[in-house]
Amino acid sequence: MRPIQDRIFRVLSAFGLSVGVALAMVVPVQADTSVKQLVGKEKRALGTIPASRLGALLSRPKGAGGLSYSPEFLASMPKASGDEQWRCLAEALYFEARGESIRGQFAVAEVIMNRVDSPLFPNTVCGVINQGTGRKFACQFTYTCDGHAEHINEPGAFARVGKIAKLMLKGAPRSLTKGATYYHTHAVKPSWSRKFQRTASIGVHYFYSRPRLVSQN
């Protein structure tokens, strides 16, 4: 009897049913009422979960630690706010990638955070974003040196990228761009793109990492 019970438990677990339901199902017919009661309780419990939250849970990518690149996932999160580093990252995502998909916005955020971790760039988000600003052809992010004042005219878009910025600063996974520290749009082809390794193409951007130098004895 035990092997049969084990198989039932495995099947039920695969469909997310509780151990309580499993126990009732391996008992003879007299447990039918108990099974119905337990199933009813689980249905009522699921009914209390908002549809947006269920959608976010169902769309979570495997292996991303609960992160989901979906509008439902972001909508289920509370409004984000933070310190100067959060503001810098949120503004960069707004001005550089607000027209991108959520996946594309996360990808741009990955590049910025990867730069923060790299010894080749400043070690703060604001430092990375403002690197070279004020020097001709030296700025790293176009919006910081295009001569136009930065105004947030789309508060809804800023609220969404603000949530992404919060997640990334809290240590969200960076699996989209495979360690990229550079990107450019499909519309241009900078000279460095021929030397670096392309790691991903997401939305209107290509992503790159520097080739690793191999020391020679």
C-alpha positions as CSV (number, residue, x, y, z in Angstrom):
1,M,0.0,0.0,0.0
2,R,2.8,2.4,0.8
3,P,4.2,2.6,-2.8
4,I,0.7,3.5,-4.0
5,Q,0.4,6.3,-1.4
6,D,3.8,7.6,-2.4
7,R,2.7,7.8,-6.0
8,I,-0.5,9.6,-5.1
9,F,1.5,12.1,-3.0
10,R,3.8,12.8,-5.9
11,V,1.0,13.4,-8.3
12,L,-0.9,15.6,-6.0
13,S,2.2,17.6,-5.2
14,A,2.8,18.2,-8.9
15,F,-0.7,19.8,-9.1
16,G,-0.1,21.8,-5.9
17,L,-2.7,20.0,-3.8
18,S,-2.2,19.8,0.0
19,V,-1.0,16.8,2.0
20,G,-4.4,16.9,3.8
21,V,-6.1,16.2,0.5
22,A,-3.6,13.4,-0.2
23,L,-4.2,11.7,3.1
24,A,-8.0,11.8,2.6
25,M,-7.7,10.3,-0.9
26,V,-5.7,7.2,0.3
27,V,-8.4,6.4,2.8
28,P,-11.4,4.3,1.6
29,V,-14.8,5.7,0.3
30,Q,-15.9,7.0,3.7
31,A,-13.4,9.8,3.4
32,D,-15.2,11.3,0.4
33,T,-16.9,14.0,2.5
34,S,-13.6,15.0,4.0
35,V,-12.0,15.2,0.6
36,K,-14.8,17.5,-0.6
37,Q,-14.4,19.7,2.5
38,L,-10.6,20.0,2.1
39,V,-10.9,20.8,-1.6
40,G,-13.6,23.4,-0.9
41,K,-11.3,25.1,1.7
42,E,-8.5,25.2,-0.8
43,K,-10.7,26.7,-3.5
44,R,-11.9,29.4,-1.1
45,A,-8.3,30.2,-0.1
46,L,-7.3,30.6,-3.8
47,G,-10.3,32.8,-4.2
48,T,-8.9,35.3,-1.8
49,I,-5.7,35.8,-3.9
50,P,-6.0,38.8,-6.3
51,A,-6.0,37.9,-10.0
52,S,-3.0,40.1,-10.6
53,R,-1.0,38.2,-8.0
54,L,-2.0,34.8,-9.4
55,G,-0.9,36.0,-12.9
56,A,2.4,37.1,-11.5
57,L,3.0,33.8,-9.8
58,L,2.1,31.8,-12.9
59,S,4.4,33.9,-15.1
60,R,7.6,33.7,-13.0
61,P,10.5,32.4,-15.1
62,K,12.1,29.3,-13.9
63,G,15.2,29.8,-11.8
64,A,14.8,33.6,-11.4
65,G,14.2,33.5,-7.7
66,G,10.5,34.6,-8.0
67,L,11.3,37.5,-10.4
68,S,8.9,37.9,-13.4
69,Y,9.3,40.1,-16.4
70,S,5.6,40.8,-16.7
71,P,3.2,43.8,-16.2
72,E,1.2,41.8,-13.7
73,F,4.3,41.1,-11.6
74,L,5.2,44.8,-11.4
75,A,1.5,45.8,-10.8
76,S,1.4,43.5,-7.8
77,M,4.3,45.3,-6.2
78,P,4.0,48.4,-3.9
79,K,5.0,51.8,-5.1
80,A,8.8,52.2,-5.0
81,S,10.9,54.9,-3.5
82,G,14.5,55.2,-2.3
83,D,17.7,57.1,-1.9
84,E,19.9,58.9,-4.4
85,Q,21.1,55.7,-5.9
86,W,17.6,54.5,-6.5
87,R,16.7,57.8,-8.1
88,C,19.7,57.7,-10.4
89,L,18.8,54.2,-11.6
90,A,15.1,54.9,-12.0
91,E,15.9,58.0,-14.0
92,A,18.4,56.2,-16.2
93,L,15.8,53.5,-17.0
94,Y,13.1,56.1,-17.7
95,F,15.2,58.2,-20.1
96,E,17.1,55.3,-21.7
97,A,14.5,52.5,-21.8
98,R,11.0,53.5,-20.9
99,G,9.8,52.6,-24.4
100,E,11.3,49.1,-24.1
101,S,9.5,46.0,-22.8
102,I,9.8,45.2,-19.1
103,R,12.3,42.6,-20.0
104,G,14.3,45.2,-22.0
105,Q,14.2,47.6,-19.0
106,F,15.5,44.9,-16.7
107,A,18.3,44.2,-19.2
108,V,19.4,47.9,-19.2
109,A,19.4,47.9,-15.4
110,E,21.6,44.8,-15.4
111,V,24.2,46.6,-17.5
112,I,24.3,49.5,-15.0
113,M,24.5,47.2,-12.0
114,N,27.2,45.1,-13.7
115,R,29.2,48.2,-14.2
116,V,28.9,49.1,-10.5
117,D,30.5,45.7,-9.7
118,S,33.2,46.1,-12.3
119,P,36.6,47.6,-11.3
120,L,36.6,49.4,-14.7
121,F,33.7,51.7,-13.7
122,P,32.7,53.8,-10.7
123,N,31.4,51.8,-7.8
124,T,28.1,53.6,-7.3
125,V,25.0,53.7,-9.5
126,C,25.1,57.5,-9.8
127,G,28.8,57.4,-10.5
128,V,28.3,54.9,-13.4
129,I,25.4,56.9,-14.9
130,N,27.1,60.2,-14.7
131,Q,30.6,59.0,-15.8
132,G,32.0,61.4,-18.3
133,T,29.1,63.8,-18.2
134,G,30.2,67.3,-19.1
135,R,33.1,66.2,-21.3
136,K,32.6,66.1,-25.1
137,F,31.9,62.6,-26.4
138,A,32.7,61.1,-23.0
139,C,29.3,60.6,-21.4
140,Q,28.2,57.0,-21.1
141,F,24.5,57.6,-21.2
142,T,23.1,59.9,-23.9
143,Y,20.5,61.6,-21.8
144,T,23.0,63.0,-19.4
145,C,24.7,65.1,-22.1
146,D,22.2,65.7,-24.8
147,G,21.7,69.3,-23.7
148,H,18.0,68.8,-22.9
149,A,16.6,69.2,-19.4
150,E,15.3,65.9,-17.9
151,H,11.6,66.1,-17.1
152,I,9.4,63.1,-16.0
153,N,6.4,63.6,-18.2
154,E,5.1,60.1,-17.9
155,P,4.6,59.3,-14.2
156,G,3.1,55.9,-14.8
157,A,6.2,54.8,-16.8
158,F,8.5,56.3,-14.1
159,A,6.5,54.3,-11.4
160,R,7.2,51.1,-13.3
161,V,10.9,51.6,-13.8
162,G,11.1,52.7,-10.2
163,K,10.0,49.3,-9.1
164,I,12.5,47.7,-11.4
165,A,15.3,49.9,-9.9
166,K,14.2,48.8,-6.4
167,L,14.4,45.2,-7.3
168,M,17.8,45.5,-8.9
169,L,19.3,47.4,-6.0
170,K,18.0,44.7,-3.7
171,G,19.9,42.1,-5.6
172,A,17.5,40.7,-8.2
173,P,19.0,38.1,-10.6
174,R,20.9,39.4,-13.6
175,S,20.5,36.5,-16.0
176,L,19.3,38.3,-19.1
177,T,22.5,39.9,-20.5
178,K,25.1,37.3,-19.2
179,G,27.3,39.9,-17.5
180,A,27.1,42.6,-20.2
181,T,28.5,46.0,-19.3
182,Y,27.8,47.7,-22.7
183,Y,24.7,48.1,-25.0
184,H,23.6,50.1,-28.0
185,T,20.5,50.3,-30.1
186,H,20.0,48.4,-33.3
187,A,20.1,51.8,-35.1
188,V,23.8,52.4,-34.5
189,K,27.0,50.4,-34.7
190,P,29.8,51.9,-32.5
191,S,33.4,50.9,-33.2
192,W,33.8,49.0,-29.9
193,S,31.0,46.6,-30.8
194,R,33.3,44.9,-33.2
195,K,35.8,44.1,-30.4
196,F,33.4,43.1,-27.7
197,Q,31.4,39.9,-27.3
198,R,27.7,40.2,-27.9
199,T,25.9,38.4,-25.1
200,A,22.2,39.2,-25.9
201,S,19.7,40.9,-28.1
202,I,16.7,42.2,-26.3
203,G,14.1,44.6,-27.7
204,V,15.9,47.3,-29.6
205,H,19.3,46.8,-27.9
206,Y,22.3,44.6,-28.3
207,F,24.3,43.8,-25.2
208,Y,28.1,43.2,-24.9
209,S,30.8,42.3,-22.5
210,R,34.5,43.0,-22.7
211,P,36.5,39.9,-23.9
212,R,38.5,38.5,-21.0
213,L,42.2,38.9,-21.1
214,V,44.2,35.7,-20.7
215,S,47.5,36.2,-19.0
216,Q,50.6,34.7,-20.6
217,N,53.6,33.4,-18.8
